[in-house]
Amino acid sequence: MKKILITGAAGFVGSHVSERIFNEYKKSKILLYDKITYAANLKYLSKILKKKNVYFIKSDLLNYKVLERSLKNVEMAINVAAESHVDNSFGNSLLFTKTNTLGTHSFLEACRKQNVKKIIHVSTDEVYGENLNKPFKEDQILNPTNPYAASKAAADMIVNSYNHSYKLNVTTVRANNIYGIRQFPEKLISKTIYSFLNKKKMTVHGKGNSIRFYLSVNDFCNGLIKIINKGKQNEIYNIAASKSYKVIDIIKLIAKHLNKDLKKNIRFIKDRPFNDKIYKINCKKLNKIGWRDRDLLEAQLPEICNWYKKNLNLFD
Ligand SMILES: NC(=O)c1ccc[n+]([C@@H]2O[C@H](COP(=O)([O-])OP(=O)(O)OC[C@H]3O[C@@H](n4cnc5c(N)ncnc54)[C@H](O)[C@@H]3O)[C@@H](O)[C@H]2O)c1
């Protein structure tokens, strides 16, 4: 591939995807596109930004002209950019629709105009909504229950329409919660580590009984590469972790690792307006093309905690 563009490249998932794409496509020109919101940091891209085949474009998905121009001669475009934090979406839901829905529409239209041959859109398991029964397959009817999930589900619908109406080649990936270094300390694992290291109390929604599946960012990138190489055109792929945890158990795990007294370092707060108890997704389609998750959170925690210890100042 001659030219690849990745949006949201300076964020948590985007920076890992960008490094991975750089390693897989050594001969390609790689364009990293990001608005640089509070969740992004160019330092996350320091390993690759100085390479002569890597270029950074600071711009918004909604800046259509810049986006379309950036996609000229691009052969593969990966849309990772998003407003990603559910809690923020309750307060500022319009921004979520602008970035996640309209931003994805802008991305697809610009890809269409520039005739991009291969497009990957990063969605989320939250589009399916809560699920207490059998894990949802990719053809499950969407039932998002918070403004973040709704803005992502709306984007997935626009992807569907572009696949049908314009025969655009867009593959969608819907993953469980992802963890790893560089995640802004607002999501459960990064926030717990950051709070404990900063001697702040970790707040827990309700009783911390919601259950979440956790996928390492490395496993996510492996899944993405598998889908790029072996996935079918215009399909949706779930990327699911094998192991789930109660929120409170994750906090206990991190407290134990950082030697913190749990009772003294947490504070229970009112639950979210609506908090899905669990998202269960079926990953057999991706398993069939050879992907399995390999990492265990327990084994990854020391490295992740060390990274936050060394990089606390990034979040001052
Ligand atoms: N983190 C998770 O647990 C998880 C799980 C499943 C799916 N996802 C999806 O993965 C993607 C990345 O999530 P993340 O956790 O890395 O989010 P993040 O908030 O860490 O990063 C998002 C990135 O997008 C950029 N961005 C935001 N608005 C933009 C805009 N309008 N134009 C251009 N760039 C913009 C930000 O600057 C940032 O670099 C999202 O699409 C999210 O829905 C995340």
The ligand as a Tripos MOL2 file, in Angstrom:
@<TRIPOS>MOLECULE
LIG
   44    48     1     0     0
SMALL
NO_CHARGES

@<TRIPOS>ATOM
      1 N1        -10.9470    2.8940   24.7320 N.am      1 LIG1
      2 C1        -11.8240    1.9090   24.6850 C.2       1 LIG1
      3 O1        -12.0210    1.1920   25.6610 O.2       1 LIG1
      4 C2        -12.5670    1.6140   23.3890 C.ar      1 LIG1
      5 C3        -13.3020    0.4330   23.2830 C.ar      1 LIG1
      6 C4        -13.9800    0.1530   22.0930 C.ar      1 LIG1
      7 C5        -13.9200    1.0710   21.0560 C.ar      1 LIG1
      8 N2        -13.2390    2.2290   21.1930 N.ar      1 LIG1
      9 C6        -13.2060    3.1600   20.0660 C.3       1 LIG1
     10 O2        -11.8400    3.3410   19.7230 O.3       1 LIG1
     11 C7        -11.6440    4.6440   19.2300 C.3       1 LIG1
     12 C8        -10.5050    5.3080   19.9610 C.3       1 LIG1
     13 O3        -10.8120    5.3960   21.3350 O.3       1 LIG1
     14 P1         -9.7430    5.9510   22.3750 P.3       1 LIG1
     15 O4        -10.0280    5.2940   23.6540 O.co2     1 LIG1
     16 O5         -8.4040    5.8860   21.7910 O.co2     1 LIG1
     17 O6        -10.2140    7.4800   22.4710 O.3       1 LIG1
     18 P2         -9.3490    8.7320   22.9010 P.3       1 LIG1
     19 O7        -10.3710    9.6780   23.4490 O.co2     1 LIG1
     20 O8         -8.1900    8.3530   23.7330 O.co2     1 LIG1
     21 O9         -8.7630    9.2780   21.5310 O.3       1 LIG1
     22 C9         -9.5620    9.8360   20.5310 C.3       1 LIG1
     23 C10        -8.6700   10.5860   19.5540 C.3       1 LIG1
     24 O10        -9.5000   11.1730   18.5540 O.3       1 LIG1
     25 C11        -9.1150   12.5350   18.3820 C.3       1 LIG1
     26 N3        -10.2980   13.3010   17.9700 N.ar      1 LIG1
     27 C12       -11.4050   13.5530   18.7150 C.ar      1 LIG1
     28 N4        -12.2650   14.2950   18.0180 N.ar      1 LIG1
     29 C13       -11.7080   14.4890   16.7960 C.ar      1 LIG1
     30 C14       -12.1250   15.1820   15.6420 C.ar      1 LIG1
     31 N5        -13.3070   15.7990   15.5920 N.pl3     1 LIG1
     32 N6        -11.3160   15.1930   14.5710 N.ar      1 LIG1
     33 C15       -10.1120   14.5630   14.5960 C.ar      1 LIG1
     34 N7         -9.6510   13.9050   15.6790 N.ar      1 LIG1
     35 C16       -10.4400   13.8740   16.7630 C.ar      1 LIG1
     36 C17        -8.6150   12.9880   19.7350 C.3       1 LIG1
     37 O11        -7.7830   14.1260   19.6390 O.3       1 LIG1
     38 C18        -7.8760   11.7310   20.1860 C.3       1 LIG1
     39 O12        -6.5770   11.7260   19.6970 O.3       1 LIG1
     40 C19       -12.9740    5.3770   19.3570 C.3       1 LIG1
     41 O13       -13.6270    5.3410   18.1090 O.3       1 LIG1
     42 C20       -13.7380    4.5640   20.3750 C.3       1 LIG1
     43 O14       -15.1250    4.6620   20.1670 O.3       1 LIG1
     44 C21       -12.5430    2.5260   22.3210 C.ar      1 LIG1
@<TRIPOS>BOND
     1     1     2 1
     2     2     3 2
     3     2     4 1
     4     4     5 ar
     5     4    44 ar
     6     5     6 ar
     7     6     7 ar
     8     7     8 ar
     9     8     9 1
    10     8    44 ar
    11     9    10 1
    12     9    42 1
    13    10    11 1
    14    11    12 1
    15    11    40 1
    16    12    13 1
    17    13    14 1
    18    14    15 2
    19    14    16 1
    20    14    17 1
    21    17    18 1
    22    18    19 2
    23    18    20 1
    24    18    21 1
    25    21    22 1
    26    22    23 1
    27    23    24 1
    28    23    38 1
    29    24    25 1
    30    25    26 1
    31    25    36 1
    32    26    27 ar
    33    26    35 ar
    34    27    28 ar
    35    28    29 ar
    36    29    30 ar
    37    29    35 ar
    38    30    31 1
    39    30    32 ar
    40    32    33 ar
    41    33    34 ar
    42    34    35 ar
    43    36    37 1
    44    36    38 1
    45    38    39 1
    46    40    41 1
    47    40    42 1
    48    42    43 1
@<TRIPOS>SUBSTRUCTURE
     1 LIG1         1 GROUP 0 **** ****
